[in-house]
Amino acid sequence: MSTRAIKLLKSRGISFDIRKYDHRVKGAEFAARAIDYPIERTIKTLVVDAGIKGIVLVLMPGNMKLDLKKLAARLGVKRAAMADTRTAERLTGYLVGGISPFGTRRNLPVLMESGLLDFREVAINGGARGTMVIMNPRDIAEITGCEILDLTTRQCEWKGER
């Protein structure tokens, strides 16, 4: 199966590997365990309502929590909040649990947590539930034209075994 995200990566000549898994639970933690990949290198794509700035995609390490107050301050808005499922799916064209920053239905601004650039490779959703792509985070930044920011507040508690 080729998704819009995978087609876009191929059309740009980007090097990546596809990892499929049985999607039973949404979230980076489940995906990381399912593909046996480090959670800190597994990206979650968050759809955030930034008020007057509109909807933005935020790329975060799976083991970190987005600081919505910090994000709002960086964007110069009073408040930022997670978009509801219906809005996220309508604007991206992907189902929650399969949202990729590549090939979204609507062209949305992308913000990336700066620490992701410390890795040679990361896993990010390939545009369908149960499909991850392993690629260089600098390629993600280039393709999305994202802004690189420090957006984390703290590490999430890892519930799985390593």
N, C-alpha and C positions, 0 to 999 in steps of 0.2 A: 504494500500500500504506500502510495506517495501522497503526501499532504502538500498543501500550499507552501508550508514552511520548507519542506524538503525540496520541493521544486525550485523555490527561490534560492536556496543555498547552492543547489546544483547549477542553476543559471548563472550564478556569480562566480563559479569555479572554486568554491570554498571546500576545503578538506574537512571531512567529518565522518564519523562512524555512527551507525544506527544501532541502538540497543532497545529491543522489544521486551516487554514484560506483561504479565497478567495484571491489569489494572483492577484492583478491588477496593482501594481506598485512595482518595485524592490527597495530594500533598507530597512535598519533597522528601520527607522522612520515609514514607512507604516506597517511593520511587528509588531512592538511594539504596535501601535494603534489597529491593527486588532486582536491581542490576548490579548489586555488590560494588557500590561506588561510594567514596567518602561523602558524607552529608555536607561538609563544609565546601565541597566542590560541586554540589548539586544545586542548581539555580531554581528558585521558585520565581515565577512571573506573576506579580501582583498587579491587579487593576485597581487604581486609586482615583477617587473623585477629589480633585484639587480645587473645588469651588469655581471661581471665576476663570481659573487657568484651564479648566476642563478635566478630561480624563487623561491620566498618564499611566504608562506601564513602568513598574519598578522591578528591577532584577536584583534579587537578594540571595545570599548563600542560604541554603536550607537550614542551617543551624543558627541563624540569626533572626532577630525580630526587628521589623521596620519601626523606626521612631517616627510616628505620624506628626508629632509636634515639630520635630526637627525638619521633616520634609516640608511642612506648611511654611515654616520660617524661611527655608531655602527658596521656596517658590514665591514668597511674598504674599501668601494668602492667610486668612484668619484660621482656617481649619482644613485638614485633609482627612478623608475617611475611605475605608475600603468600599469599592463599588459593589452594588448588589449583584447577585448571580445573573439575573436577566440582562442588566446593562452590560456586564462584562462579556457575556456571550454574544449579545447583539452587536457590540462595537468591534469585537475581535474576530467574530465568525468562528470561534472555537468553543468547545464545551469546557466548563470549569473542570480542572484536572488534566486538561490537554492544551491549555493556552500557551502559545508561543509568541515571542515578539516579532517573528518573521512572517510575512504574508498576511498580516491582519487585514480584516475587511476595511477598517478605517485606519488611515495613517495617524498613529498616536505617538506623542513624544515618549521617549524611553529614557529612563534614568537607571544607572548601574552603580551598585555599591562598589566603591573603589577597591576593596580588598580582593575582589574576584580577579583583578588583573595580576595578582601575585602568583596565580597558577598557570601552568603550561596548557592544561586542558581542564574543561569543566563539562558537566552534563546539563543540558537544557531541553525543555520540552520541544518535541519535533512536530507539534501541531495536531496530535491525537492522543487520547488517553492510552497509556501503555507504550508510548514511543518517545524515547529520549535520543538526543544526538550528543555525541562527545566531540567537542571542538575547542579551538583556542579562543579564550575570552576576548582577545584583541580583535578577532574576526567578528565577534558579536558586536563589539563597540563600533567597528567600521561599518558593518551592514546596517545597523539600526541608527547610526549617527547619534548615539546616546550621549547624555551628559554624565560624567563620572563624578559621584558625590559620596561623602561619608554619611550613610543614612541609618546605620544601626544604632540600637539602644543597648542591646545585650544579647548574649547567646541564649538560645532556646535550650531547654533541657533535652538531651538525647535519651530516648527511652529504649533504644535498641542496643544490641551487643555489637561490638566491633570485631 
